[in-house]
Amino acid sequence: MPSRANPKNSISRRNVLATGAVAAAASLAPLKAHAQTAVAAYDVVIVGAGLAGLTAARDLKKAGLNSFMVLEARDRVGGRTLNQDLGQGTTVDGGGQWVGPTQHAILELAQELDVETFPTFNEGKLTLLMQRSATTVEGGRTLVADGTFIEKLDELAADISVETPWTSPRAAEYDSMTFREWIAAQALSEEDQLSVDASTYLTFGAPPDAISFLYVLYYIKSAGGYGVLESIEGGAQQDRFVGGSQTLSLKMFEELRDHVQLDTAVKRIINWETASEVCQVITDEEIIQAKQVVLALAPSLCNQIVFDSPLPPKRADLHRTWPVVGTGIKAQMRYSTPFWRDKGLNGQSFTDAGPYVWSVDNSPADGSSGVLLCFVDTDAAPRDPESRKLQITQALAACFGEEAAKPLAYVEKDWSDEPWSKGCVSPLAPGQLSTLGEALRPSLGRLHWSGTETSLLWTGYMDGAVRSGHTAALSALGALTAPPPVPG
Ligand SMILES: Cc1cc2nc3c(=O)[nH]c(=O)nc-3n(C[C@H](O)[C@H](O)[C@H](O)COP(=O)(O)OP(=O)(O)OC[C@H]3O[C@@H](n4cnc5c(N)ncnc54)[C@H](O)[C@@H]3O)c2cc1C
């Protein structure tokens, strides 16, 4: 565990008085009965030790800054990435896992940290479990067979500005409709409609009814195309990290040790305007002074922090109204071998009625054991974990044979249970991007917004998180060296 306060940075009572921290403590008295003890001061405080926050911290260190601290609410780093143990040396990803060939920022980071990737297994036929009966079709294609559908989406996305999607042609019109409304006008086959529903749920973390069509186009543009988003080879699901994606954060944590405080939830940030000399970042135990603050977390989680003075209305509304709908549950099963491969199956299956949306071969690189990953259909699957496991393994048995009914080990990860994630990734509903989007990225006073949701490229993905960390570090460093605001 790193030290909670670096003595070198502890400030004297005189400094505290000079910068108003005592006044801040007094104003907090109703919020917290017990005393906030340790007081420290840094040039930059980073809130959140996910990929974004740790990347930002690493950049600050590389730039020669030593006066910075990452504050992380959980007792671990990695945020929405998590290595889970499936026994017998098999590690699986409970959260973010895949990377694609155009995700240069995370691939570069992985190379620097000496974390290798390996290809997702994708040979053999795909299984469809429709009305409880399994059929197989050729695998290796994007989920939606209708090429015109994909072309149309890419054409419309090409006109969207990732910097300012709300200024794009027809932005207001697209943001007034759901993705479902647009799909309904496309004359898709019944099979493709099911595929679009499943892939939307998997990619965006919500069904088409809940997502703004403008947001869908923006997300496609940010990733470089619908096919890139939805494909395995050449797309966002092409590769995985050896040892699990959390390894990147664990390795950055090793590098940064003394600069990361775990179990430290930020509750309040006061005097964040540039007019103040410094701002105060307040946790249950400390008041920490910061010249600049990087918030490396989703806007919906920023809503758990009180900003004093209040934030401008659009930024505050973004925090308050950012949907929390991505209730991803991943369930993973280990078998002695990837036995479905011997049957010419790729381990992927879609179901029309749950209990999962999509299964995929998630075996380790060397195939030393067989692992199936299921993205649970939270509407259709039982809430009770034991019944859920039973239904999932029964459905897998219907797809791949009786061996699937008896896994040697089983793990689940339910992200809706996590107060510091509140779900997976959560897309915007109609009416939000065009009205509140302009508040997503610009720094406010001493506050610099980071986290994958703020990235221009690969927003929503681990790559976007890394990119947003680089951007925020630059922004905070720039603000440290910027001349003070002209009085009056
Ligand atoms: C089930 C699932 C599957 C996914 N699949 C993929 C995939 O295959 N490929 C891909 O690229 N991406 C995937 N993602 C998305 C990817 O994991 C995220 O985009 C990425 O990890 C986000 O990183 P981040 O640093 O922006 O945010 P986070 O990882 O959310 O980090 C934010 C950090 O802030 C901390 N925090 C929150 N509030 C406070 C507070 N008040 N004080 C202090 N700390 C706080 C949190 O504990 C957390 O550690 C998936 C996510 C999930 C959940």
The ligand as an SDF file (V2000), in Angstrom:
LIG
                    3D

 53 58  0  0  0  0  0  0  0  0999 V2000
  -18.1140   -5.7270  -19.1120 C   0  0  0  0  0  0  0  0  0  0  0  0
  -17.2650   -4.7710  -19.8940 C   0  0  0  0  0  0  0  0  0  0  0  0
  -16.7500   -5.1490  -21.1190 C   0  0  0  0  0  0  0  0  0  0  0  0
  -15.9580   -4.2600  -21.8510 C   0  0  0  0  0  0  0  0  0  0  0  0
  -15.3690   -4.6970  -23.0070 N   0  0  0  0  0  0  0  0  0  0  0  0
  -14.4380   -3.9180  -23.6200 C   0  0  0  0  0  0  0  0  0  0  0  0
  -13.6160   -4.4420  -24.6500 C   0  0  0  0  0  0  0  0  0  0  0  0
  -13.6820   -5.6250  -24.9800 O   0  0  0  0  0  0  0  0  0  0  0  0
  -12.7190   -3.6000  -25.2410 N   0  0  0  0  0  0  0  0  0  0  0  0
  -12.5620   -2.2950  -24.8370 C   0  0  0  0  0  0  0  0  0  0  0  0
  -11.7120   -1.5880  -25.3840 O   0  0  0  0  0  0  0  0  0  0  0  0
  -13.3250   -1.7920  -23.8330 N   0  0  0  0  0  0  0  0  0  0  0  0
  -14.2310   -2.5650  -23.2020 C   0  0  0  0  0  0  0  0  0  0  0  0
  -14.9310   -2.0930  -22.1300 N   0  0  0  0  0  0  0  0  0  0  0  0
  -14.7990   -0.6700  -21.7820 C   0  0  0  0  0  0  0  0  0  0  0  0
  -13.4740   -0.3740  -21.0790 C   0  0  0  0  0  0  0  0  0  0  0  0
  -13.2770   -1.2660  -20.0260 O   0  0  0  0  0  0  0  0  0  0  0  0
  -13.5030    1.0640  -20.5880 C   0  0  0  0  0  0  0  0  0  0  0  0
  -13.7260    1.9280  -21.6880 O   0  0  0  0  0  0  0  0  0  0  0  0
  -12.2100    1.5360  -19.9300 C   0  0  0  0  0  0  0  0  0  0  0  0
  -11.6820    0.5800  -19.0560 O   0  0  0  0  0  0  0  0  0  0  0  0
  -12.5100    2.8430  -19.1920 C   0  0  0  0  0  0  0  0  0  0  0  0
  -11.3510    3.3220  -18.5570 O   0  0  0  0  0  0  0  0  0  0  0  0
  -11.3950    4.7180  -17.8030 P   0  0  0  0  0  0  0  0  0  0  0  0
  -10.0770    4.8800  -17.1590 O   0  0  0  0  0  0  0  0  0  0  0  0
  -11.8860    5.7660  -18.7200 O   0  0  0  0  0  0  0  0  0  0  0  0
  -12.5400    4.5740  -16.6920 O   0  0  0  0  0  0  0  0  0  0  0  0
  -12.6410    3.5500  -15.4850 P   0  0  0  0  0  0  0  0  0  0  0  0
  -11.9930    2.2810  -15.8140 O   0  0  0  0  0  0  0  0  0  0  0  0
  -14.0860    3.5060  -15.1150 O   0  0  0  0  0  0  0  0  0  0  0  0
  -11.8050    4.2520  -14.3270 O   0  0  0  0  0  0  0  0  0  0  0  0
  -12.3630    5.2260  -13.4740 C   0  0  0  0  0  0  0  0  0  0  0  0
  -11.7560    5.0230  -12.0940 C   0  0  0  0  0  0  0  0  0  0  0  0
  -12.2420    6.0560  -11.2310 O   0  0  0  0  0  0  0  0  0  0  0  0
  -12.5060    5.4960   -9.9580 C   0  0  0  0  0  0  0  0  0  0  0  0
  -13.4550    6.3910   -9.2710 N   0  0  0  0  0  0  0  0  0  0  0  0
  -14.7660    6.5850   -9.5410 C   0  0  0  0  0  0  0  0  0  0  0  0
  -15.2660    7.5390   -8.7220 N   0  0  0  0  0  0  0  0  0  0  0  0
  -14.2590    7.9440   -7.9280 C   0  0  0  0  0  0  0  0  0  0  0  0
  -14.1550    8.8950   -6.8810 C   0  0  0  0  0  0  0  0  0  0  0  0
  -15.1970    9.6580   -6.4950 N   0  0  0  0  0  0  0  0  0  0  0  0
  -12.9560    9.0510   -6.2490 N   0  0  0  0  0  0  0  0  0  0  0  0
  -11.8710    8.3200   -6.6280 C   0  0  0  0  0  0  0  0  0  0  0  0
  -11.9230    7.3850   -7.6160 N   0  0  0  0  0  0  0  0  0  0  0  0
  -13.0980    7.2160   -8.2720 C   0  0  0  0  0  0  0  0  0  0  0  0
  -13.0700    4.1320  -10.2750 C   0  0  0  0  0  0  0  0  0  0  0  0
  -12.9790    3.2550   -9.1760 O   0  0  0  0  0  0  0  0  0  0  0  0
  -12.1930    3.6980  -11.4510 C   0  0  0  0  0  0  0  0  0  0  0  0
  -11.0530    3.0090  -11.0160 O   0  0  0  0  0  0  0  0  0  0  0  0
  -15.7070   -2.9570  -21.3620 C   0  0  0  0  0  0  0  0  0  0  0  0
  -16.2080   -2.5840  -20.1090 C   0  0  0  0  0  0  0  0  0  0  0  0
  -16.9540   -3.4790  -19.3700 C   0  0  0  0  0  0  0  0  0  0  0  0
  -17.4220   -3.0840  -17.9980 C   0  0  0  0  0  0  0  0  0  0  0  0
  1  2  1  0
  2  3  1  0
  2 52  2  0
  3  4  2  0
  4  5  1  0
  4 50  1  0
  5  6  2  0
  6  7  1  0
  6 13  1  0
  7  8  2  0
  7  9  1  0
  9 10  1  0
 10 11  2  0
 10 12  1  0
 12 13  2  0
 13 14  1  0
 14 15  1  0
 14 50  1  0
 15 16  1  0
 16 17  1  0
 16 18  1  0
 18 19  1  0
 18 20  1  0
 20 21  1  0
 20 22  1  0
 22 23  1  0
 23 24  1  0
 24 25  2  0
 24 26  1  0
 24 27  1  0
 27 28  1  0
 28 29  2  0
 28 30  1  0
 28 31  1  0
 31 32  1  0
 32 33  1  0
 33 34  1  0
 33 48  1  0
 34 35  1  0
 35 36  1  0
 35 46  1  0
 36 37  1  0
 36 45  1  0
 37 38  2  0
 38 39  1  0
 39 40  1  0
 39 45  2  0
 40 41  1  0
 40 42  2  0
 42 43  1  0
 43 44  2  0
 44 45  1  0
 46 47  1  0
 46 48  1  0
 48 49  1  0
 50 51  2  0
 51 52  1  0
 52 53  1  0
M  END
$$$$
